[in-house]
Amino acid sequence: MNPNLMTPQRLDLPLVTNADRIVMTQWLDPETGEPIPIASAAMTLRFDQLPKTFDADGNVIPPAPPVYFAIDDIDETGFGDGIVRATVRSAIWAELDGRTGEWDLVAVSTDSLRACLLRGEFVCEEGITIP
């Protein structure tokens, strides 16, 4: 398989603070359509930075470094068939301030090839009902 043929699929995620969200994909060889066995996978959220702010003299105040949050609920059951399933748990929003940003899901094959399978933007809305 030529790893240069891999282009991540775009998936923008609508999220809600009171509901879990499952993200699932399958890594297929673009030339043969066969599943690529996976050794490991990771999903990360990167939160948007605050807009530029200025001090009293009109100088730009440098933004804080980006905030990253690793999604650690990755189901490895389907790795042999190239399937990655990650769950964004609603409980994470209690400890995070941001509600918008970008995300990606990266996998490493059993042959040590690395590919970004999915990526996009996310927006998390405040839930109304607390179950």
N, C-alpha and C positions, 0 to 999 in steps of 0.2 A: 504494500500500500504506500502511496506517495502522500506523506503528511502535508505537503504543500496544497493538496486538493481540499483539505479540511477548511471549511468556512463555518463559523459558529452560526447557529440558527438564532434569529432575533425573536425574543419573547418579552414583551413588556408585562410586568406583574402588577395587577391590582391586589393590594393586601388590605386587611381589616384588622384592627387591634383585638377584636374578640373572636377571631376565627383562625385556625391553622390553615396553611396553604401547602399543598403537595406539588412539587415540581418534578416531572419525570421525563426522561428522554432515553433513546437507545442510540448507541454509537455503531454506525454501520460503515463498512468499507465502501467508499464512493465508487470504486471500480467494480466490485463484485456483489455488493448488497448484503454481504455476510456480516453477522455481528462481530464486533471486535471485543474480545474479553478484556475486562477492566481489572486492574490491580488496586487502584485507589481513586477517590474522587473528593472534590472539595467545592463548596459553594460559599461565596463571600458577598456581603452587601457593602457598598461604599457610599457613605452619606454625602449629600450635597453640602458644599461649604456655604457659609453665610455670605451675603453680598458684601462687596467692599465697603469698609467704613473708613471714616476720616477723623483725624484728631482735630483739636481746636485750631491748629495752624493750617489745616487743609491737606496734611500729609496722609497718604494711604496707610492704614494700619494693616500690617500683613495678616492674612487669614490664618486661622489655626490649622495645624496639619489635618489631613483628611482622617475621618473616623471610619474604621473598617470593623465589620462584625462577621465572624465566621459562623456559618450554620453547621452545627455539629451533629445534626440528626440525619445521617446518610445511611440509607438501607443498602447493605451489601449483597442482599439475597440474589439479585439479578445480575451481578457483575460478570458471571460466566457467559451470560447472553448479551453482554454489552449494555445492560440496563442500569441506569442510575436513578434513584428515587430519593429526593431530599424533602424534608418537611420544615417549613418555616413556622415555628410554634408561636402562637399568639402571646405567650408569656414573655417573649423577648422585648416587646414594646414598652413594658413597665420600666425597663432599665435604659432605654434609649430615648434621646431627645428628638432626633431627626425623623422625618417621615417620607423623605424623597431621596432618590439617588440612583445609582447604577448597581448592577449585580452581574455575576457570571458563575458558571458551573464548569469546572475543569476536571478532566479525567486523565489518568495515566494508564496506558494499556499494559498487558502482561509482557509486551515486548519493549516496554519503557518509552513508548511514544506518548507525548503529551498533547492534548487538544482541548481547546475551549469549545465545548459542545453547545452551550446556550449562553446568551447574554442579552441584556436589555436594561430598561429603566424600571424603577418601581415607585409606586405611590401607595402609602398606607393611610387609609382613612380611619378616623376614630369610630369604633363600633358603638352602637346604641344600646343593645341588650347585653347584659352580662349573664352568661349562662350559669 
